[in-house]
Amino acid sequence: MSDQSTYVVCLDNAGYLVSLEPRKIYRRLPDDRAENDGLMRVVDESGEDYLYPSRLFAPIDVPEAVERVFSSVA
């Protein structure tokens, strides 16, 4: 992955009402092949990772302390 955040915020959940919540932070997993197709691999509300259109998310930077907390919960 090139210059990509580990975390993203959901901007829109159109078509994925059960799987995604707008304004919620999700973990992004590396998947160069999917991203070449305009998709992003995200751990969604089910706790599993799935592919979603990249346009539904925006990358965010989280402080190291926050990332440690997120990692310990996941």
C-alpha positions as CSV (number, residue, x, y, z in Angstrom):
1,M,0.0,0.0,0.0
2,S,1.3,3.4,-0.8
3,D,0.7,6.4,1.4
4,Q,-2.5,4.8,2.9
5,S,-3.9,5.2,6.4
6,T,-4.6,2.2,8.5
7,Y,-7.9,3.8,9.6
8,V,-10.7,5.4,7.6
9,V,-13.9,7.2,8.5
10,C,-17.1,6.2,6.7
11,L,-18.6,9.1,4.8
12,D,-21.6,7.3,3.4
13,N,-23.2,3.9,3.9
14,A,-25.6,4.0,0.9
15,G,-26.2,0.4,-0.1
16,Y,-24.5,-0.9,3.0
17,L,-26.9,0.2,5.8
18,V,-26.3,-2.8,8.0
19,S,-22.6,-3.1,7.4
20,L,-21.4,0.5,7.8
21,E,-22.2,3.5,9.9
22,P,-21.5,7.1,8.7
23,R,-18.9,9.0,10.8
24,K,-17.6,5.8,12.3
25,I,-13.9,4.9,12.2
26,Y,-13.0,1.5,10.6
27,R,-9.8,-0.4,10.2
28,R,-8.5,-0.6,6.7
29,L,-6.5,-3.7,5.6
30,P,-3.9,-3.7,2.8
31,D,-5.2,-5.0,-0.5
32,D,-3.4,-3.4,-3.5
33,R,-5.3,-5.5,-6.1
34,A,-8.7,-4.3,-4.7
35,E,-7.5,-0.7,-4.5
36,N,-6.5,-0.8,-8.1
37,D,-10.1,-1.5,-8.8
38,G,-11.4,1.4,-6.7
39,L,-12.2,-0.8,-3.7
40,M,-11.1,-0.8,-0.1
41,R,-10.8,-3.8,2.3
42,V,-12.4,-2.7,5.6
43,V,-13.3,-4.5,8.8
44,D,-17.0,-3.7,9.1
45,E,-19.8,-4.0,11.7
46,S,-19.7,-7.8,11.3
47,G,-16.1,-7.9,12.6
48,E,-15.0,-9.4,9.2
49,D,-13.2,-7.7,6.4
50,Y,-15.0,-7.0,3.1
51,L,-14.5,-4.9,0.0
52,Y,-16.3,-1.6,-0.3
53,P,-16.1,1.2,-2.8
54,S,-13.3,3.5,-1.8
55,R,-15.5,6.6,-2.3
56,L,-17.4,5.6,0.9
57,F,-14.4,6.4,3.1
58,A,-11.7,9.0,3.8
59,P,-8.3,8.1,5.3
60,I,-7.5,9.5,8.7
61,D,-4.4,9.8,10.8
62,V,-4.8,8.8,14.4
63,P,-2.3,9.5,17.2
64,E,-0.1,6.6,18.2
65,A,-1.8,6.3,21.6
66,V,-5.2,6.0,19.9
67,E,-3.9,3.4,17.4
68,R,-2.6,1.3,20.4
69,V,-6.1,1.4,21.9
70,F,-7.7,0.4,18.6
71,S,-5.3,-2.4,18.2
72,S,-5.9,-3.8,21.6
73,V,-9.6,-3.9,21.1
74,A,-9.5,-5.5,17.6
